[in-house]
C-alpha cells in the first residue's frame, strides 16, 4: 500500500467516501470510482455508454453473487452438522432484502447513497441494493479473498446476530403460499434459467402471480432461489399494502 495515500486523501474530491470506507471497514479503496458507482442509484444515472446508464445495478448483480458465495462458505463451516435445507434457509434469511436494508442503514450507507428524494422515500430496496453493489465494488477493487475477509470480520461477526436469525420464523416460500391460498390468488415458482456448470451452477427462479412475473431469485440451489425470490415478492406485496 502507498504509505502516502492517507495523506493524499486530504486533498481528494472523494475524501468523504474514502474516509467513510476506511472508518467502516478498515481499509482504503484503491479505485474509489467503483465505490462512487456503487452508491449511485439509477434515479441519478445520467452518463450513457452504448445505451447503458451508469448506475449501481451491474455492481448489485455482481455483489449479490459474491455475497451469496461468502455466506454459503461461512454457514457451511459454522454449522458442520446441519443439513443442506437448513443452510439454504439460513442463507436466504441473511441475504433477504429486509435484512440487507437494515444492515445497510446500520453501516451508515444511507448517508452515502446518491438518489433522487422521491426514490429514497419510495424504494424500500434502495439500501439493500446499495450494499450488494458495494460488495461488487469491493470484489473488483480488492479480489475475492479480501472481500470474504471484510464481509466475515467486519460485517457478519460485528453486525449480524446469526443466532437470532436462526431462530426467526422466516420461511418466505411458505408465507407466500399461505398468502396466495388465503387470497385465492394463483402463484407459480418457475425455474427459468441455469447459469454455469457443475458445482458452480446457479438456478434462476421467477415467481409468477396472476400471470405477471413478480420477482426473481438466483442461488446455487432451486430451494435457495425460491426463498430469495419469495422474500422479494413478500417485500413487494408489503410495499403495495397487499400483505401485512
Secondary structure, DSSP 8 states (H G I E B T S, - for coil): --TTHHHHHTT-TTHHHHHHHHHHHSS--S-HHHHHHHTB-GGG---EETTEE-SSHHHHHHHHHHHHHHHHHHHHHH-TT--HHHHHHHHHHHTSHHHHHHHHHHHTGGGT-B--HHHHHH-TTHHHHHHHHHHHHHHHHH-HHHHHHHIIIIIIHHH--HHHHHHS---HHHHHHHHHHHHT--EEEEEEEEESSGGG-EEEEEEEETTEEEEEEEESSHHHHHHHHHHHHHHHHHHTTS--
